Amino acid sequence: MAKPEYQGDWSSLAAAVVAADPQCGWCGAVDDLCADHLVPGKPQFGVRTLCRGCNTRRMHGATGPKR
């Protein structure tokens, strides 16, 4: 995924990322999506779409899709 432009407005960046890629990058879900920093707190290193379930799993240490 190409790096989105970031100019300090997280909500706008998050909305643009989800609109450009409207499915979870891990499980393919299309509901309850959010933007996820590839490097937490540093959007200049990339942002991707994850569903809230996968994003929560990632926050608890998961490193990829559930197999």
Residue frames as qw, qx, qy, qz and C-alpha x, y, z in Angstrom:
[[0.000, 0.890, 0.457, 0.000, 0.00, 0.00, 0.00],
 [0.364, 0.549, -0.040, 0.751, 1.29, 3.46, -0.84],
 [0.308, -0.313, -0.502, 0.745, 2.00, 5.75, 2.07],
 [0.024, 0.859, 0.474, 0.189, -0.80, 8.29, 2.53],
 [0.224, 0.534, -0.156, 0.801, 0.10, 11.92, 2.91],
 [0.503, -0.609, -0.538, 0.293, 0.08, 13.08, 6.52],
 [0.171, 0.545, -0.035, 0.820, -0.29, 16.69, 7.51],
 [0.022, 0.148, -0.591, 0.793, -1.22, 16.40, 11.16],
 [0.626, -0.058, 0.113, -0.769, -4.96, 15.71, 10.95],
 [0.174, -0.133, 0.974, -0.051, -5.34, 12.07, 12.02],
 [0.536, 0.396, 0.617, -0.420, -9.10, 11.90, 11.53],
 [0.551, 0.686, -0.162, -0.446, -8.81, 13.06, 7.91],
 [0.167, 0.506, -0.830, -0.165, -5.92, 10.70, 7.22],
 [0.335, 0.008, 0.912, -0.238, -7.74, 7.77, 8.84],
 [0.608, 0.526, 0.373, -0.463, -10.90, 8.44, 6.83],
 [0.463, 0.686, -0.418, -0.375, -8.90, 8.66, 3.58],
 [0.022, -0.369, 0.928, 0.033, -7.05, 5.39, 4.28],
 [0.441, 0.210, 0.819, -0.301, -10.27, 3.48, 5.04],
 [0.583, 0.641, 0.133, -0.480, -12.02, 5.00, 1.99],
 [0.346, 0.649, -0.604, -0.307, -9.10, 4.01, -0.27],
 [0.351, 0.180, -0.919, 0.011, -8.91, 0.45, 1.10],
 [0.596, -0.301, 0.137, -0.731, -12.33, -0.46, 2.57],
 [0.934, -0.169, -0.288, -0.131, -11.49, -3.90, 3.92],
 [0.640, -0.689, 0.338, 0.025, -9.38, -5.25, 6.77],
 [0.376, 0.695, -0.609, -0.072, -5.82, -5.96, 5.70],
 [0.190, -0.331, 0.899, -0.213, -5.70, -9.04, 7.93],
 [0.383, 0.187, 0.877, -0.222, -9.09, -10.77, 7.77],
 [0.046, 0.219, 0.689, 0.689, -10.88, -9.09, 4.86],
 [0.007, -0.650, -0.682, 0.335, -13.80, -7.77, 6.94],
 [0.166, 0.458, 0.339, 0.805, -15.65, -4.80, 5.50],
 [0.409, -0.794, -0.325, -0.312, -17.43, -3.62, 8.68],
 [0.596, -0.797, -0.001, 0.100, -16.19, -1.68, 11.71],
 [0.765, 0.344, -0.044, 0.543, -12.98, -0.53, 10.03],
 [0.302, -0.927, 0.059, 0.214, -10.31, 1.79, 11.38],
 [0.529, 0.734, -0.356, 0.234, -6.91, 3.05, 10.35],
 [0.860, -0.461, 0.051, 0.213, -3.87, 1.46, 11.99],
 [0.055, 0.883, -0.459, -0.078, -0.35, 2.92, 12.22],
 [0.892, 0.241, -0.355, 0.141, 2.23, 0.45, 10.92],
 [0.475, 0.086, -0.504, 0.716, 4.59, 2.06, 13.43],
 [0.293, -0.756, -0.574, 0.113, 2.44, 3.22, 16.37],
 [0.230, -0.843, -0.148, 0.464, 2.28, 7.00, 16.65],
 [0.208, -0.501, 0.457, 0.705, 4.27, 7.57, 13.44],
 [0.679, 0.568, 0.398, -0.241, 1.91, 7.82, 10.48],
 [0.291, 0.784, -0.429, -0.341, 4.73, 8.88, 8.20],
 [0.158, -0.342, 0.918, 0.121, 5.79, 5.20, 8.26],
 [0.311, -0.089, -0.803, -0.500, 2.45, 4.09, 6.87],
 [0.497, 0.057, 0.493, -0.712, -1.15, 3.52, 7.79],
 [0.213, -0.043, -0.892, -0.396, -3.37, 0.60, 6.81],
 [0.658, -0.249, -0.092, -0.705, -6.98, -0.46, 7.23],
 [0.198, 0.002, -0.957, 0.214, -7.83, -3.04, 9.90],
 [0.526, -0.580, -0.472, -0.404, -11.16, -4.00, 11.43],
 [0.368, -0.716, 0.320, -0.499, -11.48, -3.14, 15.11],
 [0.954, -0.272, 0.102, -0.075, -11.17, -6.80, 16.10],
 [0.847, 0.271, -0.090, 0.448, -7.84, -7.24, 14.31],
 [0.148, 0.734, -0.236, 0.620, -6.64, -3.84, 15.50],
 [0.645, -0.633, 0.238, -0.354, -7.38, -4.89, 19.10],
 [0.982, -0.071, 0.051, 0.167, -5.55, -8.19, 18.58],
 [0.610, 0.544, -0.161, 0.553, -2.59, -6.26, 17.19],
 [0.188, -0.774, 0.260, -0.546, -2.55, -3.96, 20.23],
 [0.799, -0.473, 0.304, -0.212, -2.31, -7.10, 22.37],
 [0.418, -0.549, 0.686, 0.230, 0.71, -8.43, 20.52],
 [0.800, 0.366, 0.472, 0.061, -0.59, -10.19, 17.40],
 [0.218, -0.529, 0.457, 0.681, 1.69, -9.78, 14.41],
 [0.181, 0.120, -0.700, -0.680, -0.56, -10.99, 11.62],
 [0.676, -0.122, -0.285, -0.668, -3.85, -12.54, 10.64],
 [0.660, -0.232, 0.618, -0.359, -5.37, -15.26, 12.77],
 [0.340, 0.305, -0.815, -0.356, -4.67, -18.63, 11.12]]
